[in-house]
Amino acid sequence: MKTKARLFILFLSVSAIFVFWGQVSQYAPPEEQRSCACDQCPFENGTLAFQNLTRFSQPFLSRNSNLSEEDFNWWRVIQRGGGTISEYRRNMSRVFKLIPANPPLEEPIPGRCRTCAVVGNSRNLLNSHYGPFIDFQDYVIRINRGHSKGFEADVGKRTTHQVMYLESRSQLDDTTRPVLFTFKMRDLEWITSVLRPQPSRKKSLFNKDLVMIVNPAFMRNIHHMWLQKKGAYASTGFMSLVLALHICDEVHVFGFGADSDGNWSHYWDKKPNNKVKTGGHPGNVEYEMIMALARHQVLKFYTGW
C-alpha cells in the first residue's frame, strides 16, 4: 500500500513538472513595438542608427509655427534676402490666410511601411528603366524642374510631391503637392502673389489647398547637423531626401550624382552640360553623406548605371 502511495505521489510530481515546463515553453516575452513594418525604420526610437541624427519635430511650417530669431538670422543671409523677423512673420501670416493651417504630415504607423521614391534630375537616369519601380512607391517626390513627360520609362509617370523654390517653379496638376522652399523674403511675397486669385489668370500654378512650406529651422538643422556646416546651405535635392526620411518609412533614391561618364547634367538636357555647378551647395559632401546613409541601410540608393 505504501508503495502504491509513493508511486502515485511520484506520478503527480512528474505531471506537475511537465505542466509547468509546458507553460514556460509557450511563454514568449512581448516583442518591442516598432515604429513601422519595414525591414528597417528610419529614426527608430527617434534616432537614426547612424551618427545619432534625430528626427526634426516640425519639418513643415504651420500657422502656429514660431521661428526663433536665431533660425531667422541664419535664414535671412543664405541668399542675402535681408528683412526683419517682424516682416517675416507678417508675410507668413498673409501666406497662411491662403493655405491650410497645418500640413498633412502623417505619423509613422507600426503596421505599415510607407515607401518614397525621391527622384533627382541626374543624367544617370537615362536608360535606367526605373520608371515602373518608381511609380510603385506610395509617394513619388520630384525636385525643381524634374518632370516625367518623354522620360516615363526611366523616371516614372506619377508625382505626389514636387519640391521647388521660386526660380524653379513650374505648372503642376491639381493632385500634386507643391513643397516650397523659401530662401529669402521675396519668396514669401511671391507665394502670396501666386496664391491670390486674379481675374487675368486662367489657371493657378498649383493647388493652394495642397501647399506645404518647409520650415527654415529644418533647413538650418540639415545644414548644421547633417552636413556639419559645409557649404553655405544644403541643396534642394539633399533637403528633399531628408524630408523623405521624415515622410516615409522606406526611402528609395534615384537620379543623384553623375552619370557613368562623370557628367552632372540633367536627364532632359539634349547633351551633357559640363558647366553644371553646385553653387554654394557642398555637392561632394552631400553625395558622400548619401552613400554613407545607403551603407547603413537608412535608404536605398540607385546609381542608374
N, C-alpha and C positions, 0 to 999 in steps of 0.2 A: 504494500500500500504506500509506504514511504517512497519507494522507487517511482511509482506512478505519479505521485505528487511532485517529486523533483523534476521528472520529465515534462510534466505539464507546465511547471514554472519556467523551465528552460525554453519550452516552446513559445510561451508568452513573451519571454525576454527577447528571443530571436526575432519574433514577429514585430515587436515594438521597434527593434533596431532597423529592420527593413523598411517599416513605415516611415521612420524618422529620416533615413537616408533618401528614401523616395521623394519626400517633401523637400529636402535640401537640394537634391539634384534638379528638381523642377523650378527652383527659385533662381531667378536671374536679376541682378541689380538693374534698376531702370537706366536706360541709355540717356546720355546727356542730350538735352534738347538742342538741335542745330537750327541755325537761322534760315536755312534753305534746304532744298532737296537735291542740290547739285553735288558732284563728287567733292568739290572744294568750294566753300563760300568765301567771297571776299569779306574782309572785316569781321571774320569770325570772332566773337566776343569783343567786337568794337575795334579790333586792331588787325591790320594785315600781318600775315606771317612773314614779313619782310620789312626790315628797318623800322618796325613799330610805327608805321604810318596809320593814323587813326581816321575814322570816318568823320567828315565835317558835318555838323548838325544842320546847317542851313545853306546848301549849295545854291538855292534859288531865292530871289527876293520875294517878299510878300508885303502886303500893305502895312503890316506891323513890324517890319524889319527896321532895325535901328543901327545904321552903320556908325562905327566908332570913328572918332577924329583920327586915330592912328591909322586905321584902314583907309579912310578917306584921303589922308595926306600921301599915302603910298599910291593910291589910285590916280589922284589928280595930276601927278607928274609923269606917269608912264608914257603918255603921249603929249605931255606939256599942254593939257587942256585947260588948266587953271580953274578959277572959280572958288567959291567958298562952300563950306559944308551946309550953310543955310540955303544957298542957291541950289545945291544938290537935292536937299530934302524937299524944296518947293517943286522942283522938276519931277521928282519921283512921285510926289503927291498927285501931280497932274496926270502922270502915266497911269497910276492905279485907279483913277477915275474912269479909265477907258478899258482896262483889262481886269480879269478875275483877281480877287484879293489874295488868293492863295494858290500856288501852283500844285497840280495833282501829283505829288511825289509819293508813290506807294511804298510802304514799309515792307521789308523782307517778310516772307511767309514761310514757315517751317516746311510745309508740304509741297512747295512749288519751287521750280527752278526757272527763273526768268532769264532769258537769253538776249544779248545785244550783239548786233553787228555794227562796229564802228568802221565806216568806210572812208578812208583818206583819199587823196587825189593823186597819188603817185602813178607814174607811168608803168610801174611794175604790175599793175592790174591787167594790162593788155595781154590777151590770150591766156588769162589765168583760168577762165571758165568757173569762177567762183559764184556767178550770179544766182543760180538756184539755191546754193547753200546760204548765201547772204539773205535771200528772201525768206528762207525757212525760219529765221530767228524771230523772236517776239517783237523786238524793236530794231529798226534799221536807222542808224544815225549817220547823216551825211554832213559834210563840212563846207562852209562858204559856197563856192560855185559848183560844188560837186553835184552832178546830175546823172541820170541813167539813160536818157534818150540816145539811141545809137550804140550804146555800150552795155545793153541789158545782159548779154551772155557773160560778161566779165564782172559787172558791178551790181547786177540785180535790177529789179523794177520798183520795189517798194521803198518808200521813205516815210518813217513815222516822225522823225525829228530832224530838222535842218538847223544846224548850229552855224551862226553867222554874225558878222559885225557890219557896221554901216556901209563900209566901202565894198563889201561883197554881197550886198543884198540882191535877192532875185525873187521872181514871182513864184509863189507856192500855191498848191491847191488847197481846198478848204479843209482837208483832213490832216495835213502835215503841221506838226507843232513847230513854230518858229522859236528857236532857243537863241536869245540875243545876248551877245557880249557887248558891254559898253566900256569904252576906254577913255572917254572924255565927256565934258559937259554937253558938247554939241550933239553927241549921240543920243542923249536923253531928249533933247529938243527935237531931233529927227524922229524918234519913236512917236512922240506926241503928234507931230505933223502928219505922219503916215497913218496913224490910227484914227484921227479926227475925220468924220465923214465930210466929203466935199462934193458939191453938185457937179463939178467939172471932171471928177474921177469916175470912170466907168466901172473899174474893178479894183478892189483893195489889193495891196501887195500880198497880204496874208490874212488869215482869220484871227481877228483880235481876241476872240474868246479862247484861243489856244496858246497865246503868247506866254513864254516863260523867260524871265530875265535872270542872268547869272549874277550871283552876289559878288561884288568887288572884294569882300573879305575872303571869299572862297578862292578867287583869283590870286590874291596875295598869299594865301595858305599854300597853294600849289607852287608858287614861285619860291617861297621860303622853305617849305618842308619837303616837297617832292624833288625840287631842283636845286636845293641848297643855295639859293640866291644867284645862281649862274645866269648870265644874260640880264636884260632889262626886265623881261617878263616872259611867261610861257606862251607858246604859240597856241592859236585857236585849236589846232589839231590835238595837241597834247592835253589841253584843258578838256577837250571833248572826251578824250579817252578816260580821264579821271572822273569826269561826270558820269560816264557809262558805268564805272565801278560803283557809283552811288545809286544808279538807277536799276541795275541788273545784278543777278547773282552769278552769271557766267558771261564773260565778255570775249568776243572774237574780233580781232583787229586786222584790217585789210588796208592795203594801199598806203602804207607808211614806209619811208626810206627810199633809197634809189633803186633803179632797175638793175638788171644784170650787167649793164654797161656803165654803171655809175652815174646815170642821168637822174636828176632830181626834178624833172619837169612833170607836168600834169598829163593824165591819160587822154585828155581831149586835145592836147596840142598836136598839130599835124606832124611836127617833127620835134625831136628833143631840143629843149632850150637850155643850153649850158649856162645861161645867165641867171637862172633862178637862184635867189639868195634867201637866207633865213632872216634877214634884217636884224632886229635886236633880240631875236629868239636864239637860245642856245641849242641849235639843231642837233649837234653831235651828243650833247649831254642828254637831251630828250630821247634820242634813239637808243643810247646806252641804257637809259632807265627802262625803256620799253623792253629791251632784251633781258634785263635783269628781272622784270616782272614776269616775263614769259618763262624764264628759267625756274623761277619759284612757283610756277603754275598759278599765278594770280590772274593771268589772262592767257589767251591762246593767240599766237601771232602767226600770220600767213605772209610769206615773202612774195608770193606771186610768180616766182621763177625758180 
